[in-house]
Amino acid sequence: MRSVLLAALLASPALAQEPAPPPTVEDAYPSLLDGTLSVEGDLADDETPQTTITNAQPALPAWFAFKQRFRERTGINFGGSYGVLVQNYSNTLTGEDTAFGGKFTFNADVALLNRGKPNQLSFDIAIEDRRPIGTDFAPLQAGILAGSGLPTAATWGDFSLGITQAYIRQTVAGGKFQYTIGKIFAPNFVNAYPFFDDNRQFLSLAFSTSPTIASPLRGAGFVVAGYPGGAAGSLYVKAGMFTANSDDTGWTVDDFFNRNEHFYFVEVGSSSFAARPIPIHARGPMDRNNMHVTLWYRDPLKPRGPGDITRPQDEAYGIAFNINRMANDNLMWFLRGGLGTGGFAEINLTGGFGYRPSSRTADLFGLGVGWSKPDDAQIPVPLPFNLPDQVTSEVFYRLAITPNFAVTPVYQFIISPSLNPGVDTLSVLSFRARLAF
């Protein structure tokens, strides 16, 4: 079974609120380095007043209002969530057709210097725990073992409680230059777009960061970003470097400095929010009218010890693109694709849309379809057959019961699952629930 991919692997609300007011000097350059899988992005999204099935006016629960007042007094922001996900597979290679997983997250953000000013220096930390509940495999692993060439739940994996992100970040030069350094979640920065958070939106890796990118996950690194064209321009540039040896809850600083095994990327794009305040539930290139191209490279990887069947690995490299645009105030479409080596897929192309009912701003409907050609070179043992190309479709509806509790039924239909050539199709029925606190 696909050992390299199992070893290597373990979506911010996308639609706009009301039109933004004219920018001030401080917010002319929105942060390019926060999304809902980052600490600050996750906190900011949960603290945004929303309308739901139980409240017709934008509401913020009393607990969240208290946390806002606490942050204003102390410079400390905190919060978290607990989610559960159950997936049922129509076919499986293991005989276990159901996977049940849980995900706990606690986030904290502390202003270290210049509190409340545009150049505030902040320290962010995320503590997480992810595990199967009553089943042998978490949904991440179970989807692959069911035969899908792409994980059917991109980040619902299995690791014990620990620190998964810890970094400093700052915006300087009047917002024109931004940086993040520390232990960070690399996919939050590489080829990200508004629907890539599988806690809130699509579950399949087909619709998150491109499956052609051999990106590390959680480890030491840095990202810098800026607007070279000035506050009135739409051009942005983002670049980063991470250790290729990530660790979910461990520290990888030694790997970054002592092992010549790194992942690099450069992204150039156009952001409709370059001259406007912080956009729709997420920041930077994950805006409602975005185009970007991402170039990346990963060094060759040496075995880490005897019996390491996932290595050696050759150098990996590729290119990916993203286009997402608003069709009207409540509908966003996207088109994404990539070409690369070393990832889950050699080539992929996906498209779809998200729709937010105007009467319930916390709800979201999404539909996506994607094609991927698997990278046979990542299989550690020879196979007597070629892996077929896979077509993945997914539809979901996130129903917000209250401003901090949502349930999401999800259905994935996979044609020619790459890792199970013995079947023509694979159906995955999922139910996700998330409570923010």
Secondary structure as GFF3:
##gff-version 3
##sequence-region A 1 437
A	DSSP	alpha_helix	3	8	.	.	.	ID=ss1
A	DSSP	alpha_helix	39	46	.	.	.	ID=ss2
A	DSSP	beta_strand	50	52	.	.	.	ID=ss3
A	DSSP	beta_strand	55	59	.	.	.	ID=ss4
A	DSSP	alpha_helix	62	74	.	.	.	ID=ss5
A	DSSP	beta_strand	76	89	.	.	.	ID=ss6
A	DSSP	beta_strand	98	113	.	.	.	ID=ss7
A	DSSP	beta_strand	121	132	.	.	.	ID=ss8
A	DSSP	alpha_helix	139	145	.	.	.	ID=ss9
A	DSSP	beta_strand	159	172	.	.	.	ID=ss10
A	DSSP	three_ten_helix	173	175	.	.	.	ID=ss11
A	DSSP	beta_strand	177	185	.	.	.	ID=ss12
A	DSSP	three_ten_helix	186	188	.	.	.	ID=ss13
A	DSSP	three_ten_helix	205	207	.	.	.	ID=ss14
A	DSSP	beta_strand	218	226	.	.	.	ID=ss15
A	DSSP	beta_strand	235	243	.	.	.	ID=ss16
A	DSSP	alpha_helix	253	258	.	.	.	ID=ss17
A	DSSP	beta_strand	262	271	.	.	.	ID=ss18
A	DSSP	beta_strand	290	298	.	.	.	ID=ss19
A	DSSP	beta_strand	316	328	.	.	.	ID=ss20
A	DSSP	beta_strand	331	340	.	.	.	ID=ss21
A	DSSP	beta_strand	345	355	.	.	.	ID=ss22
A	DSSP	beta_strand	364	374	.	.	.	ID=ss23
A	DSSP	three_ten_helix	376	378	.	.	.	ID=ss24
A	DSSP	beta_strand	390	402	.	.	.	ID=ss25
A	DSSP	beta_strand	405	415	.	.	.	ID=ss26
A	DSSP	beta_strand	425	436	.	.	.	ID=ss27
###
